[in-house]
Amino acid sequence: MSINPTSPVTGGAQTGFTAPTYTLTADQNPAVNGKQWAVTALGGTQTGVDTHSVSKPFTISVFKPANVRTLPAAGPNGVIRNIPKNTTKVIVRKGAVPATGQIPEVAILTLKMDIPAGADTFEPEEIRAAISLLIGTLNQQSAGVGDTLVTAIL
């Protein structure tokens, strides 16, 4: 199944937000190996949050590997050296003003997933378990991650 979020997206719990939702509109991705959506409307209570604009972007992009790498043949001793990785990324861009009277800067949040070539076919359940844990933990700890990004306290 391809990545295609259903709009609106229910956001994870965050300190000071009540039932956050994000209405997405398909957007042109900056690269041919990805998809992008812009946040065009907000739901719930998110006081002070802006939707997407040129000067304050609010987008989510997903990138698949530009060139999918396959598992190379084993050497004469039966060992495969230098196993390549296939990288998938999720990037959120959000414009934010750093101080009074300043122009917006873009915060970039990148989730990068490096999957060893061959593991996708030999042990796909291990890859699925890893992403399940990652997403579940981020969902469960969404407010804590947000608090850490704001306070730098773990």
ChimeraX attribute file (.defattr): number of C-alpha atoms within 10 A of each C-alpha:
attribute: neighborCount
match mode: 1-to-1
recipient: residues
	/A:1	3
	/A:2	4
	/A:3	9
	/A:4	11
	/A:5	12
	/A:6	9
	/A:7	12
	/A:8	17
	/A:9	15
	/A:10	14
	/A:11	16
	/A:12	17
	/A:13	18
	/A:14	17
	/A:15	10
	/A:16	9
	/A:17	15
	/A:18	15
	/A:19	13
	/A:20	17
	/A:21	20
	/A:22	18
	/A:23	18
	/A:24	23
	/A:25	15
	/A:26	15
	/A:27	14
	/A:28	12
	/A:29	16
	/A:30	11
	/A:31	12
	/A:32	10
	/A:33	13
	/A:34	18
	/A:35	19
	/A:36	21
	/A:37	21
	/A:38	22
	/A:39	24
	/A:40	17
	/A:41	14
	/A:42	17
	/A:43	15
	/A:44	13
	/A:45	13
	/A:46	15
	/A:47	9
	/A:48	6
	/A:49	12
	/A:50	17
	/A:51	19
	/A:52	19
	/A:53	14
	/A:54	7
	/A:55	13
	/A:56	19
	/A:57	21
	/A:58	24
	/A:59	24
	/A:60	22
	/A:61	20
	/A:62	20
	/A:63	20
	/A:64	16
	/A:65	14
	/A:66	13
	/A:67	9
	/A:68	11
	/A:69	15
	/A:70	15
	/A:71	15
	/A:72	13
	/A:73	11
	/A:74	10
	/A:75	9
	/A:76	7
	/A:77	6
	/A:78	8
	/A:79	9
	/A:80	12
	/A:81	11
	/A:82	9
	/A:83	14
	/A:84	16
	/A:85	18
	/A:86	18
	/A:87	18
	/A:88	17
	/A:89	15
	/A:90	17
	/A:91	16
	/A:92	19
	/A:93	19
	/A:94	23
	/A:95	22
	/A:96	18
	/A:97	13
	/A:98	11
	/A:99	8
	/A:100	6
	/A:101	7
	/A:102	9
	/A:103	12
	/A:104	15
	/A:105	15
	/A:106	16
	/A:107	15
	/A:108	14
	/A:109	12
	/A:110	14
	/A:111	11
	/A:112	12
	/A:113	14
	/A:114	12
	/A:115	15
	/A:116	17
	/A:117	18
	/A:118	17
	/A:119	15
	/A:120	15
	/A:121	9
	/A:122	9
	/A:123	10
	/A:124	12
	/A:125	11
	/A:126	12
	/A:127	14
	/A:128	12
	/A:129	10
	/A:130	12
	/A:131	12
	/A:132	12
	/A:133	11
	/A:134	12
	/A:135	12
	/A:136	12
	/A:137	12
	/A:138	14
	/A:139	15
	/A:140	13
	/A:141	15
	/A:142	18
	/A:143	17
	/A:144	17
	/A:145	19
	/A:146	15
	/A:147	15
	/A:148	12
	/A:149	11
	/A:150	9
	/A:151	9
	/A:152	9
	/A:153	9
	/A:154	8
